[in-house]
Amino acid sequence: MGKPKNTKTAAAWSLVILGAGFAATLPFQQYGWARLLAGAFEAGLVGGLADWFAVTALFRHPLGIPIPHTALLPKNRDKLTNALVSTVENNLLNKDSIASKIADIRLADLVLGGVEKGLRTPEAAASIDVLAKRLVQSLPLAELAPVIVAELKRQMTDFDAGPLLEALARQTSEKGYDRRALDYTLEQAESWLLRPETGYTLGTLGMQAVSGLQVSGLMQFALNAFLGYLNEERMGEMIRHFLLDQVAELQREEHPRRQAVLDGLRTQVTRLATKDTVQEGLNGWKDSLVEAWEGDASVLGKMEELRIRLLDYMEDGSYVQTYILPLLDRMLTDLRGNTELLDKINVRIVEGITGLVEANHSRIGNLVRENVDKMDNKSLIALMEDKLGQDLQWIRINGAVTGFLIGIVLTGIRMLIH
């Protein structure tokens, strides 16, 4: 704003100087130099006044006199506005030029770089912390619990227990569980056989079994003689020693009977696991348990407990630097390395912005028109004079100087002729 005012002052002083020079040389017309300077000052004054009139007529009526073809800007405001809008829409910011410029810019890389730079600021970490905590706090657990329970039931219902049962049968042999089960059974049997009361129990059962035999003749006589020799204690000791010997044999790894028992056990387990009725029964039992399970309250309670623990863990915000930011950095690094994906994202961004520009291009001209229409003539003239005033005032100064020089030439010619 300062320079145009200084130039305007200089232009005004040029007219004052030229007018004063012209007036000062009039009394000395008898001298050639005075006539030469008077002609120069006169021509310069005419040129300066003419340019002042021309410059002033662009914006207002000179001296307030409504001379025709003056105040051109206010009179042709609509034409100027339309020309400005047309220039902006069709030349400066036309759709094709905007689209081509946007297409040349790697917007995806710019956005990615901005995100990477922004993530390294304390403000970003604080914002992520706030957003994460609000997200955890605002989770609608009461609405999520039934959904989770329904999904769990669906998954458990769709789960076939048959393959699991067969896998357990295979694991029983591969992991040696059948040997452990047999050894455990034999240990318990041995422990039971070694109890003092076990011998009497076995003897009582043995005596009852022998006494119940139905024989006749010589066999009955022999049986009675055998029973007369035995009692519950002797019978029990005989049976117990026999069973202990059998247990001891089965506990020896190299004994063929042990291997036969294990083979039989594995065969029965495999048959049991692959039997359709067993698998169907297990699946039916599983489905009935799933159907009867009312898990909404328990799942909701666990989720509430998990949320409290998670918020306690998030309290100091250190998780952002420890987990969130490194995770985001890895994601951005992977994305930057995926040029194909970046190209697709860039194309989508360019298409989106180009479509937005095409759909709203007319608003650019409307915005220019609205901003121009907001200003009255006085404000618009002041704006134009502020932006163009320095050059326009130089026109006045140049006109005065040029007229002065031309005046010297013309007066000199006239003096030579006369």
C-alpha positions in Angstrom: 0.0 0.0 0.0 2.9 2.3 0.6 4.5 2.3 -2.8 1.5 3.2 -4.9 0.9 6.2 -2.6 4.5 7.4 -3.1 4.2 6.9 -6.8 0.9 8.8 -6.9 2.6 11.7 -5.0 5.5 11.7 -7.4 3.1 11.8 -10.4 1.2 14.8 -8.8 4.5 16.6 -8.1 5.5 16.0 -11.7 2.5 18.0 -12.8 3.2 20.7 -10.3 6.8 21.0 -11.4 5.9 21.1 -15.1 3.2 23.7 -14.4 5.5 25.8 -12.3 8.3 25.5 -15.0 5.9 26.6 -17.7 4.7 29.6 -15.7 8.2 30.5 -14.7 9.5 30.6 -18.3 6.6 32.7 -19.8 8.1 36.1 -18.8 11.3 35.2 -20.7 10.0 34.4 -24.1 12.4 36.8 -25.7 15.2 34.3 -25.0 15.5 31.2 -27.0 16.3 28.9 -24.1 13.2 30.2 -22.3 11.0 29.5 -25.4 12.5 26.0 -25.6 11.9 25.2 -21.9 8.4 26.7 -22.1 7.5 24.5 -25.0 8.9 21.5 -23.2 7.1 22.2 -19.9 3.9 22.9 -21.9 4.1 19.6 -23.8 5.0 17.7 -20.6 2.1 19.3 -18.7 -0.3 18.4 -21.5 1.0 14.8 -21.6 0.8 14.4 -17.8 -2.7 15.9 -17.6 -3.9 13.7 -20.5 -2.5 10.6 -18.8 -4.0 11.7 -15.5 -7.3 12.0 -17.2 -6.9 8.6 -18.8 -5.9 6.8 -15.6 -8.6 8.5 -13.5 -11.2 7.8 -16.1 -10.7 4.1 -15.6 -11.9 4.2 -12.0 -14.1 7.4 -11.6 -15.2 10.6 -13.2 -12.3 13.1 -13.3 -13.0 15.9 -10.9 -16.4 14.4 -10.3 -17.6 15.6 -13.7 -19.7 13.0 -15.5 -17.8 13.2 -18.7 -18.9 10.5 -21.2 -16.7 7.4 -21.4 -15.2 7.9 -18.0 -15.6 5.7 -14.8 -15.1 2.7 -17.0 -14.7 0.1 -14.2 -18.0 0.9 -12.4 -19.9 1.1 -15.6 -18.6 -2.2 -17.0 -18.4 -4.1 -13.7 -20.7 -6.9 -15.0 -18.6 -7.3 -18.1 -15.4 -7.3 -16.1 -16.8 -9.9 -13.7 -18.0 -12.2 -16.5 -14.6 -11.9 -18.2 -12.8 -12.6 -14.9 -15.0 -15.7 -14.2 -14.6 -16.9 -17.8 -10.8 -16.5 -17.6 -10.6 -18.4 -14.4 -12.9 -21.2 -15.5 -11.7 -21.6 -19.1 -8.0 -20.6 -18.9 -6.5 -20.4 -15.5 -8.4 -23.2 -13.8 -10.0 -25.2 -16.6 -11.0 -28.8 -15.9 -8.5 -30.4 -18.2 -5.5 -28.4 -16.8 -6.6 -29.3 -13.2 -7.0 -32.9 -14.1 -3.6 -33.1 -15.8 -1.8 -31.4 -13.0 -3.5 -33.7 -10.4 -2.6 -36.8 -12.5 1.1 -35.7 -12.5 1.2 -35.6 -8.7 1.9 -38.8 -6.7 -0.9 -38.0 -4.2 -0.6 -41.5 -2.6 3.1 -40.9 -1.8 2.4 -37.4 -0.5 -0.3 -38.7 1.8 1.8 -41.6 2.9 4.8 -39.3 3.6 2.5 -36.9 5.5 1.1 -39.8 7.6 4.6 -41.2 8.4 5.9 -37.7 9.4 2.8 -37.1 11.5 3.0 -40.4 13.4 6.4 -39.4 14.8 5.1 -36.4 16.7 4.0 -36.4 20.4 0.7 -35.0 19.4 0.0 -38.0 17.2 0.8 -40.5 20.0 -1.4 -38.5 22.4 -4.3 -38.5 19.8 -3.9 -42.3 19.2 -4.0 -42.9 23.0 -7.2 -40.9 23.4 -8.9 -42.5 20.4 -7.9 -46.0 21.5 -9.2 -45.5 25.0 -12.4 -44.0 23.8 -12.8 -46.9 21.4 -12.4 -49.5 24.2 -14.7 -47.5 26.5 -17.4 -47.2 23.9 -17.5 -50.8 22.7 -21.2 -51.9 23.1 -20.4 -55.1 25.0 -24.0 -55.8 25.9 -24.9 -55.9 22.2 -21.8 -57.8 21.2 -22.2 -60.6 23.8 -25.2 -62.3 22.2 -23.5 -62.1 18.8 -20.4 -63.7 20.1 -22.4 -66.4 21.9 -24.4 -67.1 18.8 -21.2 -67.5 16.8 -19.7 -69.7 19.4 -22.7 -72.0 19.4 -22.7 -72.1 15.6 -19.0 -73.0 15.5 -19.4 -75.7 18.2 -22.5 -77.1 16.5 -20.7 -77.3 13.1 -17.7 -78.9 14.8 -17.6 -82.7 14.1 -16.3 -84.6 17.1 -15.6 -87.7 15.1 -12.2 -86.7 13.7 -11.2 -85.5 17.1 -12.1 -88.8 18.6 -10.1 -90.6 16.0 -7.2 -88.3 16.5 -7.3 -89.0 20.3 -7.3 -92.8 19.5 -4.1 -92.3 17.4 -2.5 -90.1 20.0 -3.3 -92.8 22.6 -0.9 -95.2 20.8 1.6 -92.7 19.4 2.1 -90.9 22.7 2.2 -94.2 24.8 -1.0 -93.3 26.7 -2.2 -96.9 26.3 0.9 -98.2 28.0 0.5 -95.7 30.8 -3.1 -96.6 31.2 -2.2 -100.3 31.4 0.6 -99.6 33.9 -1.6 -97.5 36.0 -4.3 -100.2 36.0 -1.8 -102.9 36.9 -0.3 -100.7 39.7 -3.8 -100.2 41.2 -4.5 -103.9 40.8 -1.3 -104.9 42.5 -1.9 -102.4 45.3 -5.4 -103.8 45.9 -4.1 -107.4 45.8 -1.4 -106.6 48.5 -4.0 -105.4 51.0 -4.5 -107.9 53.9 -8.3 -107.9 53.5 -8.1 -108.7 49.8 -7.0 -112.3 50.4 -10.0 -113.1 52.6 -12.3 -111.4 50.1 -10.9 -113.4 47.2 -11.0 -116.6 49.4 -14.6 -116.1 50.2 -15.6 -115.5 46.6 -13.5 -118.6 45.5 -15.1 -120.9 48.1 -18.5 -119.7 47.1 -17.7 -120.3 43.4 -16.3 -123.8 44.1 -19.2 -124.8 46.4 -21.7 -123.8 43.7 -20.3 -126.3 41.2 -22.8 -128.9 40.2 -21.0 -132.3 39.9 -21.8 -135.9 40.8 -20.2 -139.2 41.5 -16.5 -139.4 41.9 -16.1 -135.7 41.0 -18.4 -134.7 43.9 -16.3 -136.8 46.3 -13.1 -135.2 45.0 -14.6 -131.8 45.3 -15.8 -132.4 48.9 -12.3 -133.6 49.8 -10.8 -130.5 48.2 -13.2 -128.2 50.1 -12.4 -130.0 53.3 -8.7 -129.2 52.8 -9.3 -125.5 51.9 -10.7 -122.5 53.8 -11.2 -118.9 52.9 -7.7 -117.9 53.9 -5.9 -120.6 51.9 -8.1 -120.1 48.9 -7.6 -116.3 49.1 -3.8 -116.7 49.2 -3.8 -119.1 46.3 -5.9 -116.7 44.2 -3.9 -113.6 45.3 -0.5 -115.2 44.4 -1.9 -116.3 41.1 -3.1 -112.8 40.2 0.1 -111.2 41.4 2.1 -113.4 39.1 -0.2 -112.4 36.3 0.2 -108.7 37.1 4.0 -109.1 37.3 4.1 -110.7 33.9 2.0 -107.9 32.3 4.3 -105.3 33.9 7.3 -106.7 32.0 7.8 -104.9 28.7 9.2 -107.9 26.9 6.4 -110.3 27.9 4.3 -111.4 24.9 1.1 -111.3 26.9 1.6 -107.6 27.7 2.0 -106.8 24.0 -1.1 -108.9 23.2 -3.0 -106.9 25.8 -1.8 -103.6 24.4 -2.6 -104.7 20.8 -6.1 -105.7 21.9 -6.5 -102.4 23.8 -5.4 -100.3 20.7 -7.8 -102.3 18.5 -10.7 -101.7 20.7 -10.0 -98.0 21.1 -9.7 -97.6 17.4 -12.9 -99.5 16.8 -14.6 -97.4 19.4 -13.4 -94.1 18.0 -14.4 -95.0 14.4 -17.8 -96.5 15.3 -20.6 -94.4 13.8 -22.9 -94.9 16.7 -20.2 -93.6 19.1 -19.4 -90.6 16.9 -23.1 -89.8 16.5 -23.7 -90.1 20.2 -20.8 -87.9 21.0 -21.9 -85.2 18.5 -25.5 -85.4 19.8 -24.3 -85.0 23.4 -22.1 -82.1 22.3 -25.0 -80.5 20.4 -27.4 -80.8 23.4 -24.9 -79.2 25.7 -24.4 -76.3 23.2 -28.1 -75.9 22.8 -28.7 -75.7 26.5 -25.8 -73.3 27.2 -27.0 -69.8 28.2 -23.8 -68.0 27.8 -24.8 -64.3 27.3 -24.2 -63.4 31.0 -20.9 -65.2 31.3 -19.5 -63.9 28.0 -20.6 -60.4 28.9 -18.9 -60.7 32.3 -15.7 -61.9 30.7 -15.8 -59.1 28.2 -16.4 -56.5 30.9 -13.5 -58.0 32.9 -11.3 -57.9 29.8 -12.2 -54.2 29.1 -11.3 -53.2 32.7 -8.0 -55.0 32.4 -7.3 -53.5 29.1 -8.0 -49.9 30.3 -5.8 -50.5 33.3 -3.0 -51.6 31.0 -3.6 -48.6 28.7 -3.6 -46.1 31.6 0.0 -44.7 31.2 -0.2 -44.6 27.4 3.1 -46.5 26.9 1.4 -49.1 24.8 1.2 -46.6 21.9 5.0 -46.3 21.6 5.5 -50.0 22.4 2.9 -51.6 20.1 0.7 -49.2 18.1 3.3 -47.0 16.5 5.6 -49.9 15.5 2.6 -51.7 14.1 1.6 -48.6 12.1 5.2 -48.1 10.9 5.4 -51.7 9.7 2.1 -51.3 7.9 3.2 -48.1 6.2 6.6 -49.7 5.3 4.8 -52.6 3.7 2.5 -50.3 1.9 5.4 -48.2 0.6 7.1 -51.3 -0.7 3.9 -52.4 -2.5 4.2 -50.2 -5.6 1.3 -52.0 -7.4 -1.0 -51.2 -4.5 0.3 -47.6 -4.3 -0.4 -47.1 -8.0 -4.0 -48.4 -7.5 -4.5 -46.1 -4.5 -3.0 -43.1 -6.4 -5.3 -43.8 -9.4 -8.3 -44.0 -7.1 -7.3 -40.7 -5.4 -6.8 -38.9 -8.7 -10.1 -40.3 -10.0 -11.9 -39.1 -6.9 -10.4 -35.6 -7.0 -10.9 -35.3 -10.7 -14.5 -36.3 -10.4 -15.0 -33.9 -7.6 -13.4 -31.1 -9.7 -15.6 -32.0 -12.7 -18.7 -32.1 -10.6 -18.0 -28.8 -8.8 -15.9 -26.9 -11.4 -18.7 -24.3 -11.9 -18.4 -23.4 -8.3 -15.0 -22.0 -8.9 -16.4 -19.3 -11.1 -19.4 -18.8 -8.8 -17.0 -18.3 -5.9 -15.1 -15.7 -7.9 -18.3 -14.0 -8.8 -19.6 -14.1 -5.2 -16.4 -12.6 -3.8 -16.4 -9.8 -6.4 -20.1 -9.1 -5.8 -19.5 -8.8 -2.1 -17.4 -5.6 -2.8 -19.0 -2.3 -3.6 -17.6 -0.1 -6.3 -15.5 1.9 -3.9 -13.9 -1.2 -2.4 -13.3 -2.8 -5.8 -11.7 0.4 -7.1 -9.6 0.6 -4.0 -8.5 -3.0 -4.5 -7.6 -2.4 -8.2 -5.7 0.8 -7.4 -3.9 -1.0 -4.6 -2.7 -3.7 -7.0 -2.3 -1.6 -10.2 -1.8 1.8 -8.8 2.0 1.9 -8.9 2.1 1.0 -12.6 -0.8 3.3 -13.5 0.9 6.3 -11.7 4.1 5.5 -13.6 2.0 6.0 -16.8 1.4 9.6 -15.7 5.0 10.2 -14.8 6.2 8.6 -18.1 3.6 10.7 -20.0 4.9 13.9 -18.4 8.5 13.1 -19.0 7.8 11.9 -22.6 5.8 15.0 -23.3 8.6 17.2 -21.9 11.1 15.5 -24.2 8.8 15.7 -27.2 8.1 19.4 -26.4 11.8 20.1 -26.5 12.1 18.5 -29.9 9.0 20.1 -31.4 9.8 23.6 -30.0 13.3 23.2 -31.2 12.0 22.4 -34.7 9.6 25.3 -34.6 12.4 27.7 -33.5 14.7 26.5 -36.4 11.9 27.0 -38.9 11.2 30.5 -37.7 
